[in-house]
Each structure stands twice: as C-alpha cells, then as structure tokens.
Amino acid sequence: MADDRIDLVIFDCDGVLVDSERLAVRVDALMLAELGWPLTEAEIVERFVGRSHRDLTAAIEQQLGRPLPEGWYDRYRPWYRSAFEAELTAVDGIIEALGLITLPSCVASSNTHPGLRHSLGLTGLYSRFEGRIFSASEVEHGKPAPDLFLHAARALGADPARCVVVEDSRFGVEAARAAGMRAFGYYGGLTPRAWLEGPGTVVFDEMRDLPELLLGGF
C-alpha cells in the first residue's frame, strides 16, 4: 500500500509492535513495591505507560523524597529481560500489517536503544527497522512532548505535517498532536479507548486494519 499524502509512518514500539506492556507493568509493580512505592497495575498504566525511563526515575525519586543511587536499575533489568524472553510476542496482527505497508517507516519509542534491540530482536522485527530506530534518550523531553517524533521526522527528511504516528498510549498520541502529526491510536492493549480519542486521531483495536486505515486518512 502507498499514500502520497504520507511521508513517514512512525511506529511506537511497546504495545504497538511488541506486546510488552502487560509484562512490563507486572514487573513494574514488583519493582516499585520493593523500592517502597506500591502501586496497582492500573495505577502504573495511568501514570507511566508511554513514558520514558528517565521520567519513571524522576517520579520515583519525587515520591520517595530522595535520589536513587547510581545504577539503581541494574538490579531490576534482569527481571524484565527474563519476562520478555519467556513470554514476549509481536502484537497480534502487526506482522500482517507491516507486510502490506510499503510507506517509509521508523520506530520512535520511549524505550532505550538496548531495550529496543532486545524486544524487537526477540520478536524478529529488528531487521525491519534497523537504522531507523529512535529512542527518547536522544532528545531532551520525552512523550508527551513532541521532541522525539520531530527528531525522527527531521532525521529521515520528512515533513511533520505529512507524518503519521501509530501509538497505544495517551502520552504518545498527545506527543503526536503536539508535533502536528496525525495519530492512529491502538486500543487493543492496556490503554482504554477514551484515553486515545481526540483531535487528529483515529482509534482502532485491530492491527490488521491499519493498512486500510492509513489509506483512508482522515
């Protein structure tokens, strides 16, 4: 498929390409409880899904009223890796959708580059996007700020007004709107549909429908 109105399709990773958020939130709850900030999985989804590791760290430090020690996350990284290696899959229908989308595309995620290599590698998707993967660690402000999406568009020579973003978090669709990009909000995961609805956004719950939705535009 192609649409000459679109210069670039920007995919979020977690919850859009890889079905990682259920696993990550489960481990988040264990980690936060051990750190002294017990939250329910629903609270974690509302506060943190779609945000960067830097934002998570800042929130924990604010809640605890003290800085976390250097390398604090090293203890917990293996928890996530083990969960992902045991259970991570691609989002249902995304392989079929990607097979039909011939538009230029990239990944722009709140995850780190090592995390992206790991999760996309486990699901066989890394080679589809290699060289076109952008992390919030590359910009000053993560989602819901527009920085990451604008950075990806600039790096690939795309006009932001002719970019579309495929997201599954409210922070992600807010970032797309702030960047002046159209958004496709996928609510087939943890985020309720109502959190994604808004101006310049099409919401959908079946990833196999994405190629046709891109052709339909707004």
C-alpha positions as CSV (number, residue, x, y, z in Angstrom):
1,M,0.0,0.0,0.0
2,A,1.0,3.6,-0.5
3,D,-0.4,7.0,0.1
4,D,1.3,10.0,-1.5
5,R,0.0,12.2,1.3
6,I,2.2,10.4,3.9
7,D,6.0,10.9,4.0
8,L,6.6,8.7,7.0
9,V,4.8,6.3,9.3
10,I,6.2,6.5,12.9
11,F,5.6,3.4,15.0
12,D,5.8,3.3,18.7
13,C,7.3,0.0,19.9
14,D,5.9,-1.2,23.2
15,G,2.2,-2.1,22.8
16,V,2.3,-1.3,19.0
17,L,5.0,-3.6,17.6
18,V,5.7,-5.9,20.6
19,D,3.1,-7.0,23.2
20,S,5.3,-6.0,26.1
21,E,3.3,-3.7,28.2
22,R,1.4,-6.4,30.1
23,L,4.7,-8.0,31.0
24,A,6.4,-4.7,31.8
25,V,3.6,-3.4,34.1
26,R,3.7,-6.7,36.0
27,V,7.4,-6.3,36.7
28,D,7.0,-2.6,37.3
29,A,4.6,-3.4,40.2
30,L,7.2,-5.7,41.8
31,M,10.0,-3.3,41.3
32,L,8.1,-0.3,42.7
33,A,6.9,-2.3,45.7
34,E,10.4,-3.2,46.6
35,L,11.5,0.4,46.2
36,G,8.8,1.4,48.7
37,W,6.1,2.8,46.3
38,P,3.4,0.1,45.9
39,L,1.1,0.8,43.0
40,T,-1.6,-1.3,41.4
41,E,-1.1,-2.3,37.8
42,A,-4.0,0.1,36.8
43,E,-2.2,3.0,38.5
44,I,1.0,2.1,36.7
45,V,-0.8,2.1,33.3
46,E,-2.3,5.5,34.1
47,R,0.9,7.1,35.3
48,F,3.7,5.5,33.3
49,V,2.7,3.6,30.1
50,G,4.3,5.5,27.2
51,R,6.7,7.5,29.4
52,S,10.5,7.2,29.3
53,H,12.8,5.5,31.9
54,R,14.1,9.0,32.7
55,D,10.5,10.1,33.6
56,L,9.9,7.0,35.7
57,T,13.1,7.6,37.6
58,A,12.2,11.2,38.3
59,A,8.8,10.2,39.5
60,I,10.2,7.5,41.9
61,E,12.7,10.0,43.3
62,Q,10.0,12.6,43.9
63,Q,7.7,10.0,45.6
64,L,10.5,8.7,47.8
65,G,11.9,12.1,48.5
66,R,15.4,11.1,47.8
67,P,17.6,10.4,44.8
68,L,18.1,6.9,43.6
69,P,21.7,5.6,43.7
70,E,23.7,5.4,40.5
71,G,23.0,2.2,38.7
72,W,19.8,1.5,40.7
73,Y,18.1,0.0,37.8
74,D,20.8,-2.7,37.3
75,R,19.1,-4.9,39.9
76,Y,15.8,-4.9,38.0
77,R,16.9,-5.1,34.4
78,P,17.2,-8.9,34.5
79,W,13.6,-9.1,35.8
80,Y,12.3,-7.5,32.6
81,R,14.7,-9.5,30.4
82,S,13.6,-12.8,31.9
83,A,9.9,-12.0,31.5
84,F,10.4,-10.9,27.9
85,E,12.5,-13.8,26.9
86,A,9.9,-16.2,28.4
87,E,6.7,-14.6,27.1
88,L,7.2,-11.7,24.6
89,T,5.4,-11.8,21.3
90,A,4.7,-9.4,18.5
91,V,1.4,-7.6,18.7
92,D,-1.3,-9.6,17.2
93,G,-1.8,-8.7,13.5
94,I,1.3,-6.4,13.2
95,I,3.3,-8.8,11.1
96,E,0.5,-9.0,8.5
97,A,0.0,-5.2,8.7
98,L,3.7,-4.5,8.1
99,G,3.7,-6.8,5.1
100,L,1.1,-4.6,3.4
101,I,2.6,-1.2,4.3
102,T,5.2,0.0,1.9
103,L,5.3,3.6,3.1
104,P,8.6,4.8,4.6
105,S,8.5,3.9,8.3
106,C,10.5,4.0,11.5
107,V,10.3,3.3,15.2
108,A,10.2,6.2,17.8
109,S,9.9,4.8,21.4
110,S,10.3,5.9,25.0
111,N,12.4,2.8,25.5
112,T,16.2,2.8,25.4
113,H,18.2,1.6,22.4
114,P,19.3,-1.6,24.3
115,G,15.7,-2.3,25.3
116,L,14.5,-1.8,21.7
117,R,17.2,-4.1,20.3
118,H,16.2,-6.7,22.8
119,S,12.4,-6.6,22.3
120,L,12.5,-6.1,18.6
121,G,15.1,-8.8,18.2
122,L,13.1,-11.3,20.3
123,T,10.1,-10.8,18.0
124,G,12.0,-10.9,14.7
125,L,11.2,-7.2,14.0
126,Y,14.6,-5.6,14.4
127,S,15.7,-6.1,10.9
128,R,12.6,-4.4,9.5
129,F,13.5,-1.1,11.2
130,E,17.3,-1.3,11.6
131,G,18.9,2.1,11.0
132,R,15.5,3.8,11.5
133,I,15.0,3.4,15.3
134,F,14.8,6.4,17.6
135,S,14.8,6.5,21.4
136,A,13.6,9.1,23.9
137,S,17.2,9.0,25.2
138,E,18.2,11.1,22.1
139,V,16.0,14.1,23.0
140,E,15.6,16.4,25.9
141,H,12.0,15.8,26.6
142,G,10.1,12.5,26.2
143,K,6.4,12.0,25.4
144,P,4.0,13.8,25.7
145,A,6.4,16.4,24.4
146,P,6.8,16.3,20.6
147,D,10.6,16.2,20.6
148,L,11.0,12.5,19.8
149,F,8.7,12.5,16.8
150,L,10.1,15.7,15.4
151,H,13.6,14.3,15.8
152,A,12.6,11.2,13.8
153,A,11.0,13.2,11.1
154,R,14.0,15.5,10.8
155,A,16.5,12.6,10.7
156,L,14.6,11.0,7.9
157,G,13.8,14.2,5.9
158,A,10.1,14.0,6.4
159,D,7.6,16.9,6.7
160,P,6.0,16.6,10.2
161,A,2.6,17.6,8.6
162,R,2.9,14.6,6.3
163,C,3.9,12.1,9.1
164,V,1.5,9.8,10.9
165,V,2.1,8.1,14.3
166,V,0.9,4.7,15.4
167,E,0.6,4.8,19.2
168,D,-1.1,3.0,22.0
169,S,-0.7,5.4,24.9
170,R,-2.3,8.7,25.7
171,F,1.2,10.3,26.2
172,G,2.1,9.1,22.7
173,V,-1.0,10.5,21.0
174,E,-0.5,13.7,22.9
175,A,3.0,13.9,21.6
176,A,1.9,13.3,18.0
177,R,-0.7,16.1,18.3
178,A,1.9,18.4,19.7
179,A,4.2,17.6,16.8
180,G,1.5,18.5,14.3
181,M,1.2,14.8,13.1
182,R,-1.8,12.7,12.6
183,A,-2.2,9.8,15.0
184,F,-3.6,6.3,14.9
185,G,-4.4,5.2,18.5
186,Y,-4.4,1.4,19.0
187,Y,-6.5,0.4,22.0
188,G,-6.0,-3.4,21.7
189,G,-3.7,-3.4,24.7
190,L,-3.9,-1.8,28.1
191,T,-5.0,1.7,27.3
192,P,-8.7,2.5,27.3
193,R,-10.1,3.8,24.0
194,A,-11.3,7.1,25.7
195,W,-7.7,8.0,26.6
196,L,-6.7,8.0,22.9
197,E,-9.6,9.8,21.5
198,G,-9.1,13.4,20.4
199,P,-8.4,15.8,17.6
200,G,-6.5,14.4,14.6
201,T,-6.6,10.9,15.9
202,V,-8.2,7.7,14.5
203,V,-8.7,5.0,17.2
204,F,-8.8,1.3,16.3
205,D,-8.4,-2.1,18.0
206,E,-7.4,-4.5,15.2
207,M,-3.9,-4.1,13.9
208,R,-4.7,-5.9,10.7
209,D,-6.9,-2.9,9.8
210,L,-4.0,-0.5,9.9
211,P,-3.0,-0.6,6.2
212,E,-6.6,0.3,5.1
213,L,-6.9,3.0,7.8
214,L,-3.7,4.6,6.5
215,L,-5.1,4.6,3.0
216,G,-8.3,6.2,4.3
217,G,-6.6,9.0,6.1
218,F,-8.9,11.4,8.0
